[in-house]
Amino acid sequence: MKHLLKLKDLTSDEIVEILNLADKLKYENINGIKHNHLEGKTLGMIFQKSSTRTRVSFEVGMYQLGGKALFLSSKDLQMGRGEPIKDTARVLSRYLDGIMIRTFDQQEVQDLADYGTIPIINGLTDSAHPCQILADLMTIREYKQSFKGLKLCFIGDGNNVANSYIVGGIKLGMEVAIACPKGYEPDEVLQKWARENGSFTCTDSVSEAIKDADVVYTDVWMSMGQEQEREKRKRIFSKYQVNARVMKLAKKDAIVLHCLPAHREEEITEEVFEAHSDEIFQEAENRLHAQKAVLVKLLGNN
């Protein structure tokens, strides 16, 4: 494991190793056990998309691991003025021990890895969100103890989260069902891969997807950069809300996850959100622990 560009690059064993390390680091953190695995190491964090959880969790994670994190807004970097990303990669590789980037185009993440000489972490692109899904998988295992026999249901836009959710679920042997409007499905190549490698369904029927689900997941109907489509998307996705009525079709002990921020009364009702807030905010906390595990794997001295 040299980088974390997308979950599909990792084996099932590598994902489980990250989750096991995340559990260990979380236990140590809760019990005040120092783990300075990255003492003297510096992570550069490039943000072309703003964030709450990504920035804070990576900064705090590096601090708790004994290292430092540098916030690098694209507006402050020469790449914001047209410097090729391959040049940025070769320069920053001489200063830093790793780079986390949160941006639009997956190719920019790939270019950093191709031209740089240090580990690259995808903090989010329009096509993938591996860090989020590692935290989600960690949370699922905490609540369900095992991945065996679980059904995961994602309701909403077939976006970056849905893409990575498919990969994580299939690689760990779970059934994955996606419910989204026609024309808003996840990546077609990933869907084909999922059908060939596990139990996968993509449908425009919420009731079909959520039936007997152990985990119900949703995300905002409008991602960053889609604000001009707000009214159109609200109309199209109005039937794809996680509410008390549809939750009755899931298993009684189903958990609900949301990567946040949540738009209550759009993709999820206030009632369902608050009923499952413990799960959702534990999921948010686990961004810190899962990403610390990734940082140790990539930047640590082993």
C-alpha positions, 0 to 999 in steps of 0.5 A: 500500500503506497497510496490511498487513491481509491478503495478499489486499489486495496485488497480486502485484507488491506482494508481489514488491516486498516480497520484493525489498526483504527480500532487499536488507535481508537482504544489507545486514544480513549485510554490516553495511551500515547502513540507518536508513530509519526513524530517528525512527520509532516502532512500537506493538506491541499483543499480545492473543496472546503471541509469541516470533518476532513480538515479537522480530523486530519489535523488532529490525527497528525497532532495525536500521532506526533506529527504536523499538518499544513493547511494548503488552500488551492488559492494560496498555491501556485497550482491555483495560478496554473502551475501544473500539478506534476510540478507541484507534486515534485516540489512538495515531495521534497518538503513533505512526508505525505499529501492529502488532497480534497479536490474535484477531479480524480486525475489530479489525485492520480497525477500527484501519485504519478509525479510525486515520491511521497504517499498521496491520500484522496480526501475526496474527489467527485468520483471517490471518497475512500476515507469516509467509507473506511470510517463507515466500515469501522462503524458498521463493524462496531455495531454489528461485530461482523460483516458476514451476512449484512445487507447495505442499502444506499439511498440517494445520488449515485455519487462519490460516496455511493461509488466507494460504498459499493467497493467497500461493501463488496470487498468485505463480502456484504450485499449492497443495494443502491436506490437512486433515480434513473440517470443518477446511478453510480459509476457503470464500470463499478456496477459491472465490477460489483455484479461480477464480484458479489451480491449487488443491486441498483434500482430506482425502487427504494422499497426494493433496495431497503428490504431487510437491510442491516445498514441504511445510508444516505447522503445529500442530494446536491454535492459541492458544485451542484448548487445551481441544480438545487430545485431540479434535484429536490424534485427528482430526489423527493421520493428518495428520503430516508423516513420512518415509513421506509425504515419499517422495511429495513430490519428492526435493528438496522443502523442509519449512517450519513456522511454529513452534513445532513439536510434534514427533511430532504434526504433524511427526516429529523425524526430518523436522524435523531433516532440514529444520531449516536450511530451517525456521530460515532461514524463522524468520530471514526473519520479521525481513527480510520484516517490515523490508521491510513496515516500510520500505514503510509507515513509510519516507519513500520 
